[in-house]
Amino acid sequence: MALTIDLSGKTALVTGASRGIGAAIAKGLAEAGADVVGIGTSIETGSADLKAEIENAGVRFTPINCDLASREQISGLVERLTRDQVQIDILVNNAGIIRRTEAASHAVEDWDAVMAVNLDAAFLLSRDLGGKMVERGSGKIINIASVLSFQGGILVPGYAAAKGALAQLTRSFANEWASKGVNVNAVAPGYIATDNTAALQADEKRIADLMARVPAGRWGTPEDIAGPVTFLASNHANFIHGAVLPADGGWLAR
């Protein structure tokens, strides 16, 4: 039997959808038939190409500006969706920032910023939009974790802490909501070529050290993450709850 993914009639909200992994996820979900609500700090004016690609798939794309570091703006986003009667069937908490600093000099401001976007926003959106899924008895939440959900990393104490907590948040919500028809899972990317890893990509020695540990022998692409997310958003993943799926080229296996 052929494995097909059909998300027709569903609406997916993707945070951090302007570029990189988020844009690839938005396009992957659209290609499977889902309408997409894309969230970004300035996505309403900077997403013409993404909008065209998604609408070429025959679905709707709604860009909404929201600074996920602001709890007030997150609350406003939820209120807008409720007011406009937009039902979110699939929530992808992808937005993330990183601050690379030695632990001894890691600024509190950097810690707070990373926690706000990478962890707090995922909690608030999962609580508020996922709560509506629970009321309906169906829905999918996919968090974008990291291989640093399992490891400590180097020079990124805030990022590693947030991604570790996001994996536990995934399991915590899944424990409560699996019996209520809502699937909560995560994908944990390895080293993906995006803006967030630009500093690493510019360091030839670090690249050599990293790639020596990746059995696949290459950097991942945003599309490598879009596939697992689209699968977890589908009915083929109905019996998967609380999983944190590595998509890392084998990094954690070595």
Number of C-alpha atoms within 10 A of each C-alpha: 3 4 6 11 16 19 21 14 10 19 23 26 27 25 27 27 29 26 18 17 25 27 23 21 29 32 26 22 32 28 22 20 21 28 29 27 21 27 26 22 17 14 21 17 10 14 18 12 10 21 23 12 17 23 17 12 17 13 20 18 23 13 24 19 15 23 18 27 19 15 16 11 14 18 15 13 19 16 13 13 14 13 9 9 9 12 15 22 24 30 25 28 28 25 22 24 16 19 17 14 15 12 12 8 8 16 13 10 9 17 18 13 21 25 23 20 24 28 26 20 23 27 19 16 21 24 14 14 21 26 15 16 25 19 12 13 14 18 27 25 30 27 27 26 31 26 23 22 22 17 13 16 13 12 16 20 21 26 27 23 21 25 27 20 17 25 26 16 21 26 19 13 21 21 14 12 22 19 12 15 17 26 31 30 28 28 24 23 25 22 24 23 17 16 13 15 12 11 11 15 18 10 10 10 10 13 15 11 10 16 16 13 16 19 14 13 13 17 19 18 17 19 18 18 24 20 16 19 24 25 17 25 29 18 15 13 14 16 10 14 23 21 18 25 19 22 21 24 21 14 20 16 10 7
